Amino acid sequence: MLVFSLLTMEKLKQAVKEIAYSQNQAKLSNLHRSLIPFLSFASSLYGAVLYIRHSLYRSGFFSKNSLLVISVGNLTWGGNGKTPMVEFIAKRLADYGISSLILTRPNYVKELSKSSMAPSYFFEPRNISTKLHLEVLHDAVVLCVSAIGSPDAFVLAVEKIGPLLVYRIDFNDHHSFEIEDIHMIRKRLRQLEYKFGYKPIVVITEKDYDRDPEILKHLHPFRVLVLCSEMQILPRKGCDEDCFR
C-alpha cells in the first residue's frame, strides 16, 4: 500500500509539473486537463490567504520590524540557481564579517539585479579534486541526467558547450536516485553505445551529485561528469556585482 501511494504521488507531481510547463493546455491529456480546475481553485485560495495576510501587515494588525532584506527567488519552479545565489551572497557578507540569516517567505520584495548560471568546469565523482575543462565534451555523445525543477536550462547549457549530440533523462525535482533508476540509465547508455559505436558520457548537475554521490558508481564503466556552474551577476539599472561589495 505504501509503495502504491508513493508511486501515485510521484505520478501526480509529474502531472502537475507538466501542466505548469505546458505552453498549450489544449495539447494536454484528458487526465491533465481534469486537474486544472482543482489546481486553479487551490491557487486562487492560496492567493486569497496571502492577500489577507499582507493586508493585516499593512494595516498594522500584525507588527513588523524594518530590516534590510535581500530576496532571492522567482515565479518559476526549482532548478534556476537560487541556492548558488544564496551561497554567493552569504559568502560576500561573510567577507565583511556580517552574519546572515536565511529565510524563505518574505512579505515585501524589491528587485535588485538579475543573474545567470554559467558552466565553469567538470569533475569526476571518483576524483572530485580535479577540474576538467568544458572542452572535454567536444564531439562526444552526452546523456544528461537530472532531477531538478528546470532541466531544460541544464540541457541547454550542456548543448552550448559543443558536444556532438545530447540526449536526456529527466526525473522529478529532488528525486533521489534508486538502483532501478541506475538500471534504466545504464540501459539507455548501452543503446547509445550500440548506435554510435562508442561509450557516451553521462553529465549530471552538482546538485544531483551531492544528493547521493555513491550510487553514481553503479554507472561504471560509463564515464560520469558533474557540471559545476558559477553565479554571474548581470548589470541592471546601474546595479552590477559591485553592489554586493
N, C-alpha and C positions, 0 to 999 in steps of 0.2 A: 504493500500500500504506500509506504514511504517513497519507494523508488518511482512508483507511478505518479505520485504527487510532484516529485522533483522534475520528472520528465514533462509533465503538464505545465508546470510553472516555467520551465525553460522554453517550451514552445510558445507560451503566452508572451514572455518577454521578447522573443524573437519576432512575434507578430506585431507587437507594439512598436518595436524598433523599425520594422518595415513600413508601418503606417506613417511613422514620424518622418522617415526619409523619402517617402513617396512624393514624386512631383505631379503625379496624375492619379487621383484616387479612383478614377473610373477603371483603371487597369488592375486594381487590386482584386483579390478573390472575394467571393461572397462572404466567407468567414471573416476576412479582414474588414470588409465594409460593415459587417454586422457589429463590430466592436466600436466603430466610430461614434455613434450616438452616446454610448456609455462613456467613452473617453472624453467627448466634448462636455458632457454633463459634469464629469469629475473635474475637468479643467476649469469650468465655469464656477463650480463650488469652491475650488481652491482659490481662484482669483477673488471671489467674493469675500472669503475669510481674510485674505491678505489685505484687501481694501479696507475692511472694518478695522483690522489690526493697525494699519497705518493711520487711519483716521483717528483712532484713540490716542496714538502717539502725538499726532499733530494738534489735537485738541487739548493736550496736557493731561488727559486722564491717566496715561502711563508716564512716569518720569523717565527722563533720558539724560545722559551725560554728553557733553560736547567734546569729542575726541577726534584726532586726525586718523582717518582710516584709509588704507589702500585696498581697493576691492579688485579681486582677480576673478573674472568669470565671464560668461556669455549666455546667450539664449539657445545654445545648441547642446548636443549630447556630449558625453565624455570623449577623451582622446584628443583634445585640442591643445594640450600642453599647459594646462592650468597648474598642474603640480610642479613642473620645472620652473614656471614663472614665480610661484610662491617661494620656491627654493632660492631662486635668483634674488628676489627682493630681501628675503631673510638674511642671506649672506651679505648683501650690501649693508643692511642695517647693522649686522654684527660687526662689520669692519669699523663702524663708528661707535662701537660699544653700546648699541641700542638693542635691548631685548625686545623681541616681537611676540605678540600673542595672536595666534591664528584662529579666526572664527569662520563660520560657514554661512551665516544668514544676515547680511547687512540690510538695514532698512532704507538707507539713502546712499546713493552712489553717484559719483561724478567721474566720467571717463577721462583718464589721464593720457593714455597712449595706446598704440596697437603694437602687437608683437607677432613674431613668426618663429617657427622651429626650423632650423637649418641643419641638415645632416652634417655631421662632423667627422666621424670615423666609425670603424667596426672593431669589435673584438670577438674572440672565440671563447665559448664557455670553458674550454679546457685550459685557456691561457688568458685570463682577464686583464693581465698587466700589459699585454702587447696591443698597441693601437695599429690597426690596419687602414691603409688609405682607401678612400672610396673607390678608386680605380680598380680595386680587386674584383669588382662586379662586371667590369667591361667585357662584353662578348660572352657573358655567362647566361645560362638559363636559371631563372630565380623563382623560387616558390616563397611568396610572402605568407607568413602565418601570424595571425594577430588575434587578440581578444581585447580590443579597445572599442570605444564608442564610435569613433570615426575612422574606420580602416581605410577609407578612400584617400585621405590625406597621406597616410603612411605609404600606401601603394604608389601614389603619385610621386612622392619623394624618392622612392626607390627607382621608379621609371626614369626620373630626371638624371639619375646617376649614370645611366647608359648601359644597362645590361642588354643582352640580345633579346630576350623575351621575359615577361613577368607573368607568373600565374599566382593565384591567391587562394587561401582558405581562411575564412573569417569565422570567428566564434563570437558569442555574446560578450559584452563588456564585463571585465572582471572574472571571466571564466577561468577556472583552474584546470589545467591540462591533466587528463587522466590517461591511463595506459591505453584505453580504447581509442582516444584521440591520436595517440602516437602511432597506433597501428594504421589508422586511416591516413595519416600524413605520410607514413612510410609507403603505403600502397600507392598514393599519388606520386611520390618521388620515383618509385620503380616504373610507373607508367611513363613518366617524363624521361627517365633514363633509357627506356626501351625505344621511345620515339626519337630521341636526339642522338643516342649512341654514347652519351657520357653523363656523368652524375650532375644533377642540378644542385644549386646552393640554396639552403634554407636561410631566409632572413626574418628575424623577429625583432620586436621592439624591446628596448631596455626594460620597460615596464613589465612585459610578459616574462622576460628573463628573471627579473627579481622575484616574480611570484613563485617560481619553482625551478631553480637552476638545475637540480639533479635529474629531473625527468627528461631533460633535453639530451642527456647522454644516451638515451634509448634510440636516438635517431642515427647513431653510428651505423655504417661508415659514411653516411652523408655529412657534408660539411655544414655547420651551423654558424651563422654570423649574427651578432647582435648590433643593431644600428643605434648609435648614440647621437643625439642631436643637441644643439646649443640654442639657448634663447637669444633672440635678436630683438632689440627694441627699435621699432620703426618710427621715424620722425612724424609728428602730427601736431599741427597748430603751434609750431615753435617749440614743442617739447620732444626731447630725444633722450638718449641714455644718460646724458649728463644730469637729467632731472632726478636721477636716483642717487647721485653722488652727494 
